Amino acid sequence: IADRALSPVALAEAYLDRIAALDGELHSYVLVLREEALAAARAAESEIRAGHSRGALHGIPIGLKDIYQTRGIRTTAGSRVYETHLPQEDAESWVRLRAAGAILLGKQETHEFAIGGPDFTLPFAPARNPWNTAHYPAGSSSGSAAAVAAHLCAAAMGSDTGGSIRGPAAYCGIVGLKPSYGRVSRRGVFPLSYTLDHCGPLTRTVEDAALMLQAIAGHDPHDPASAEMPVPDYRAALDRRLDGLTIGVIRHFHEKDAVAGFG
């Protein structure tokens, strides 16, 4: 896109066409914003052609787990209670991603209020694992992970309270990042546990996760748990070697407790 070898409009159309072809079986989206996405892609293309690139995410189509509030766009939290809910404000993460030039393709399936498991009594069919549609993509960021793995978006935003980014990433064979607590604002995201909730990206590569985190990280004075810390260059940090790095493994969780019958 930066070299103008690929049009943001063509890229958005390719993802939207793939959603139309495959998501009837995968159920990763609960709402597809085709016309809005194409309008945003055309605007991105005009800006980039005029020499006003906003960076690596400009013109990149993404999805949002349907607990991220989107102003004037239905946000259900996976619940019948919010089936027609139209928020008045955007989640801070989406505000920052949009400012970086990302294009929203749609809202993605989640467990009701981001907890529990697949529920076939809800208006939104549970997402399927694209590697085997008879299998579960894990949750609660299930639609986001399935969409990234099936190439139905370039990246997506999920949330993690007890594994809801990491589990779907593992089940779907993609990258999931649970940022440090306070690194990413949770304002405008339906809460599950105020002291445990994290917002973070699901992507196909570690570099993509770094690019997403770069856009969303940083202090938000309107989130009481937001950390007022400088934001490093995550992409540049990927070039660092691992020499001298210490990785801790808490063995007693796997050894002592397992012997005692708690494993």
N, C-alpha and C positions, 0 to 999 in steps of 0.2 A: 504494500500500500504506500509506504513512504517513497518508494522508487517509482510509483505510479504504474507498476506492472500489473497490479490487481486493483480493480475498482471496489470500493466498499459496497456499492449497490450490487454488483455481481456476487460478492461474497455473501451479503445478506440474502439475496435471492436463492443462492445455492443451499444455505442452511434452511431457509423456509420451505424450499421444495423437498428437502430431505425430511423435514418434520412432517410435511403433508404425506409423504410416501410411507414413513415408518412409524409415526407416533400413534397411529390407530391401534398398533399392537403393543407398543412400549408404554404408553400412557405417562410419559415423563412430564408433559405440559398439562396444566389445567386451563391455561389461557394463552393463546398465540396472538401477538400484536403485529400482524403482517403489515398493515398499511402504515402504522406508526413507525415500525422498524424501517421500512423502505423510505419513508420521509426523512428519518434521522440519517439513514445511509446517504441519501442524496445531499443532505446538508453537510455531512462529513466530507463527502467527495468534493464539494464546492470549496470548502475551507482548505482542504489539503492542496487542491489545484491552485488555490490563490496563495499558497506558501504559508498557511497558518496551521501547520500540524501541531496537535496538542501532545504528541508523544506516541509511545508504543501501542496504547490502547485505542487510539483514534480510528474509528471505523470498524472496531472489532465487535462482533455480535456475541452477546452473553445472555444468560438467564438468571432469574432470581427465584430462590426458594420462596414459596408463597406465604411466608411469614414476614417478608420485607414489605413494609408499607410503600405504596406507590400512589401518589396524589392523582385522584380521579380515575384510577385503574383498579379494578376489583382485586381485593386482597382477602383471601378466605381463611388463612391459617388452617386449611384442610378441614374446616368444620362447616356443618350445615348452619350453625348459628351465624356465621359470617359469609354466607353464600353470596350475598349481594352487597357486601360491605365495600364502600368507596371511601378510602382515606382522604383526609384533607391535607396531609403532609407526606413528604417522601422520607424514607429511612435515610439516615446520614450516609451510610455506605453507598447507596444508590446515587445520592447527590454527588458524592466524590467521583464515582465511576463515570457518571454522565459528564461531569466537568472534564474528565480525562478523555472524553470522546467515545466511550463505550456505547453500544447500541443495544437496546433491550428487545430481545425477541419474544419474551413472554415470561409468565409466572409458572413455576414448576412444582410438581406434586410433592406433598409432605404428609406425614402422619398428622392426625388431628392435634393441633396445638403442639406439634413437634415432639410427641411422646406416644408410646404404645407400639402399635404395629399395623400391618395392612388391615384395612377395614372395608369390607365389601358392601357395607350398608350406607356408606357415605355417597354423596353425589359425584365424587371424583374417584375413578378407578385407581387402585394401587399401581404404582410403577412396576415395570418388569425389568429383570436384568437383561441387557442387550446381548450378552454372551450366550444366554440360554433363557428364553422367555418363560420357561417353567420354573425358573428360580427367582429368588428375591434379591433386589439390589441393596438390601439393608436400609436402615433409616436412622433418623427421620428425613435426612436430606436425600431421599431416594430418587425423586425425579431429577434433581440437579445432577447427581452422579450418573444416572442412566443416560441423561441427555449428553453429558460431556463424553462418556464412553462411546456412545453411538454416533458421535459427530453431529449432534443436533444443536450445538452451540460451541463456541470456541472455549468458553469458560463459564463458570456459574458461581453464585454465592450460596453457601449453605450456612448452617449453624450447628454448634456442638455444645451440648450440655453434659452428656455422658458418653460421647462417642459418635455423635450424629454426623460429623464430617468424616472422621477417620474410618468408621465402619463401612459406609457406602463406598469410600475411595478404595478400601481393601477389596470389597466384594466385586467392584466393577473394574479393577485393574487400572486405576488412575491415581493422580496425586491429590491428596487432601491436606490442607494445612489448618490446624487449630492454633491461632496466634496466642501469644502470651496474654494473660488476663489484663484488660485495660488498653491493649495496643490498638484495637479497632472499636470504634463506637458501636453501641448496640441500640442507639436511639432510633425509634421508629420500627423496631423489630419486635414482634409479639414475644413477650418474655415467658420463659418456663421456670428458670431459677435465677434470680438477680445476681447471686454470688457464683454461679457456675456457667452462665451462658457466654458463649464466644461466637463471633461472626468471622467467617473465613472462606477462602476460595476453594473450589474444586476445579482442577485443570488436568491437561494431559501431560504436562512436563513440569519439572521443578522451576525452570525459568519462567514459565507462564504464571506459576504461583507467586514468584517473586514480583513480577510485573503487576499482578492484581493487588498484592499486599502493599506495594509502593503507592498505589492510588488510594487505598482505603485507610492506611495507618495514619495515626496522628491524633493529637489531643482534641477532644470535643468537650467544651465547657458545659454543655447541656446533658452530658452523660456523667453522673456522679462517680462512676467507677473508671472513667477514662484517665489514663496515665499521661501526665504532662512530661513527656520524654521526647528527645530528638528522634527523628526518623532517619535511619541510615539508608545507604544506597544498597538495596537488597540484591539487585541484579549484579552489581559489581562484586558483592561479597561471594557470589557463586564461584569466582575464580580462585578463591583461597584454598590452599591445600589443607588436608586434615592432619598433617604431621603435628604431634603433640597434643591433639585433642583427646580429652578424657570423656568416655561415655560410661555413665553409671547404670548398673543393672541391679535392681532390688531383688536379690536372690530369694529372700525368705518368703516372698509372695508365692514363689514357684516351688520351693523346696520344703521349707519348714512347715508352712501352712498346709501344703499338699499332704505331707506325712501325717499332720494332725487331723486331716479330714476336712479341711476347709478349701481344698483346691478343686 
